[in-house]
Amino acid sequence: MIEIQVRRDAIGDGVAVEREVVLAEGETLLAIELFSMTANNVTYAVHGVDFQYWNFWPAPEGRGVVPVWGFARVVESRADGVEVGQRFYGYWPMASHAVVRPRTLLGKVSARGFDDVSEHRAKLAAVYNRYVTADDAMGSEAVQALFRPLFTTAFALEAMLADGPGTLVLASASSKTALGLAALAKARGARVIGLTSAANAGFCEATGYFDLVLPYEQSGTLDGEAGPVALVDMAGNGVVRAAVHRALGVRLEASHVVGDTHWDVLAADLLPGPQPQFFFAPTVIAERVQEWGPAGFEARLAAAWALFAGSLGWLAVREIAGAEAVLPAWGALVRGEIDPRQGLVARL
Ligand SMILES: NC(=O)c1ccc[n+]([C@@H]2O[C@H](COP(=O)([O-])OP(=O)(O)OC[C@H]3O[C@@H](n4cnc5c(N)ncnc54)[C@H](OP(=O)(O)O)[C@@H]3O)[C@@H](O)[C@H]2O)c1
């Protein structure tokens, strides 16, 4: 198999490594046919150690394998009830293949899929260990690989924010997670303000998901907002976050940090207003599943997705293949060279 390994201390530097796979009893080998590459994957690498994202796909000392979302097909199986040809959606390594240890019930994969019960994954968040039987209920596989993880996060954010302030400020408004949240929040009647790079402001406006779009340089003008306001910072830009806190002061009721893609911009010191809380989607999703039940969660998510999916006319899917294309694309992603219209999907 071919695997992309990145330097933990310089995540933009990756190499393609070829290695042999030997399946143990109970394991299954899958060929990864399509995975998405977005800023979210950069956050996985930035938090590889503290959030244990490096632990999903172990790599040699000093290196890490970045987790990605997508689809894979079983090519060999030594696990009872998992058959060659079956296809699953889930959390894979940035690689051509993956080895998992499926938990089957009565020697069968359940109608929903399976959990990877490999020992090294036992203590990691359950949502990442779940592999779902592939279907097209949420649209094409490219759209699913791009949006299933990000829209589910947007949905969880909206579930958390719905009872809060009626005005939302979303930083890194052009990210797919922010766009999903903006659409859902606007649909319930919230006032949604997007903060973004000057170059992406026109794109954000054209989506129609925002009541107001401001380039980062104008974050200070938020001092005219009446409040109460909640800030949702998608990419962890400490300078922008500080500007919003200063502009709104006590009118800011909540401050959430969703991602750390702006990993090169250090977080500011103590800020006026509520201290930022890191949002960890798996925890909030688990709480909602507890409250609504798994079927209730799925039904609400499906209804929200139906609302958003019809508005994706702006999305341009770009497919790339091979390490020679994936390595530079990863480097560009880490440097923040992302066209927000683009949905990048890849295979090795
Ligand atoms: N906490 C959680 O559980 C969780 C779950 C899912 C996603 N997330 C986070 O949500 C964020 C958005 O992810 P996504 O996959 O939706 O993003 P995406 O669609 O790939 O977003 C691209 C946008 O992010 C901004 N950006 C990303 N990296 C940058 C960099 N290095 N320098 C400058 N700008 C950068 C730019 O927006 P602007 O020009 O608008 O700034 C860019 O247009 C990520 O940080 C991700 O980790 C967190």
The ligand as an SDF file (V2000), in Angstrom:
LIG
                    3D

 48 52  0  0  0  0  0  0  0  0999 V2000
  -14.0330   20.8930   16.3170 N   0  0  0  0  0  0  0  0  0  0  0  0
  -14.5690   19.9750   15.5220 C   0  0  0  0  0  0  0  0  0  0  0  0
  -15.0850   18.9680   15.9690 O   0  0  0  0  0  0  0  0  0  0  0  0
  -14.5270   20.1980   14.0380 C   0  0  0  0  0  0  0  0  0  0  0  0
  -15.2260   19.3620   13.1620 C   0  0  0  0  0  0  0  0  0  0  0  0
  -15.2230   19.6590   11.7780 C   0  0  0  0  0  0  0  0  0  0  0  0
  -14.5240   20.7800   11.3250 C   0  0  0  0  0  0  0  0  0  0  0  0
  -13.8270   21.5540   12.2050 N   0  0  0  0  0  0  0  0  0  0  0  0
  -13.0580   22.7300   11.7700 C   0  0  0  0  0  0  0  0  0  0  0  0
  -13.7690   23.6490   10.9720 O   0  0  0  0  0  0  0  0  0  0  0  0
  -12.8340   24.3900   10.2030 C   0  0  0  0  0  0  0  0  0  0  0  0
  -13.3220   24.5040    8.7770 C   0  0  0  0  0  0  0  0  0  0  0  0
  -13.0920   23.2740    8.1540 O   0  0  0  0  0  0  0  0  0  0  0  0
  -13.6220   22.9670    6.6860 P   0  0  0  0  0  0  0  0  0  0  0  0
  -13.1000   21.6120    6.3870 O   0  0  0  0  0  0  0  0  0  0  0  0
  -15.0700   23.2830    6.6550 O   0  0  0  0  0  0  0  0  0  0  0  0
  -12.8100   24.0330    5.8410 O   0  0  0  0  0  0  0  0  0  0  0  0
  -12.7130   24.3190    4.2700 P   0  0  0  0  0  0  0  0  0  0  0  0
  -14.0290   24.2380    3.6390 O   0  0  0  0  0  0  0  0  0  0  0  0
  -11.5650   23.5830    3.7130 O   0  0  0  0  0  0  0  0  0  0  0  0
  -12.3440   25.8490    4.5250 O   0  0  0  0  0  0  0  0  0  0  0  0
  -11.5730   26.6140    3.7710 C   0  0  0  0  0  0  0  0  0  0  0  0
  -11.5080   27.9980    4.4180 C   0  0  0  0  0  0  0  0  0  0  0  0
  -10.8370   27.9720    5.6800 O   0  0  0  0  0  0  0  0  0  0  0  0
  -10.0000   29.1240    5.8020 C   0  0  0  0  0  0  0  0  0  0  0  0
   -8.6410   28.6280    5.9490 N   0  0  0  0  0  0  0  0  0  0  0  0
   -8.3430   27.3600    6.1070 C   0  0  0  0  0  0  0  0  0  0  0  0
   -7.0350   27.1800    6.3170 N   0  0  0  0  0  0  0  0  0  0  0  0
   -6.4650   28.3330    6.2910 C   0  0  0  0  0  0  0  0  0  0  0  0
   -5.1140   28.7790    6.4600 C   0  0  0  0  0  0  0  0  0  0  0  0
   -4.0990   27.9490    6.7430 N   0  0  0  0  0  0  0  0  0  0  0  0
   -4.8740   30.0730    6.3040 N   0  0  0  0  0  0  0  0  0  0  0  0
   -5.8900   30.8950    6.0220 C   0  0  0  0  0  0  0  0  0  0  0  0
   -7.1880   30.5110    5.9020 N   0  0  0  0  0  0  0  0  0  0  0  0
   -7.4740   29.2530    6.0420 C   0  0  0  0  0  0  0  0  0  0  0  0
  -10.3070   29.9650    4.6110 C   0  0  0  0  0  0  0  0  0  0  0  0
  -11.4580   30.7060    4.9550 O   0  0  0  0  0  0  0  0  0  0  0  0
  -11.5450   32.2840    5.2430 P   0  0  0  0  0  0  0  0  0  0  0  0
  -10.8930   32.9670    4.0880 O   0  0  0  0  0  0  0  0  0  0  0  0
  -13.0460   32.4910    5.2970 O   0  0  0  0  0  0  0  0  0  0  0  0
  -10.8460   32.4710    6.5560 O   0  0  0  0  0  0  0  0  0  0  0  0
  -10.7100   28.9430    3.5920 C   0  0  0  0  0  0  0  0  0  0  0  0
  -11.5350   29.4690    2.5720 O   0  0  0  0  0  0  0  0  0  0  0  0
  -11.4990   23.6600   10.2730 C   0  0  0  0  0  0  0  0  0  0  0  0
  -10.5900   24.3790   11.0670 O   0  0  0  0  0  0  0  0  0  0  0  0
  -11.8970   22.3470   10.8980 C   0  0  0  0  0  0  0  0  0  0  0  0
  -10.8930   21.7620   11.6350 O   0  0  0  0  0  0  0  0  0  0  0  0
  -13.8060   21.2590   13.5380 C   0  0  0  0  0  0  0  0  0  0  0  0
  1  2  1  0
  2  3  2  0
  2  4  1  0
  4  5  1  0
  4 48  2  0
  5  6  2  0
  6  7  1  0
  7  8  2  0
  8  9  1  0
  8 48  1  0
  9 10  1  0
  9 46  1  0
 10 11  1  0
 11 12  1  0
 11 44  1  0
 12 13  1  0
 13 14  1  0
 14 15  2  0
 14 16  1  0
 14 17  1  0
 17 18  1  0
 18 19  2  0
 18 20  1  0
 18 21  1  0
 21 22  1  0
 22 23  1  0
 23 24  1  0
 23 42  1  0
 24 25  1  0
 25 26  1  0
 25 36  1  0
 26 27  1  0
 26 35  1  0
 27 28  2  0
 28 29  1  0
 29 30  1  0
 29 35  2  0
 30 31  1  0
 30 32  2  0
 32 33  1  0
 33 34  2  0
 34 35  1  0
 36 37  1  0
 36 42  1  0
 37 38  1  0
 38 39  2  0
 38 40  1  0
 38 41  1  0
 42 43  1  0
 44 45  1  0
 44 46  1  0
 46 47  1  0
M  CHG  2   8   1  16  -1
M  END
$$$$
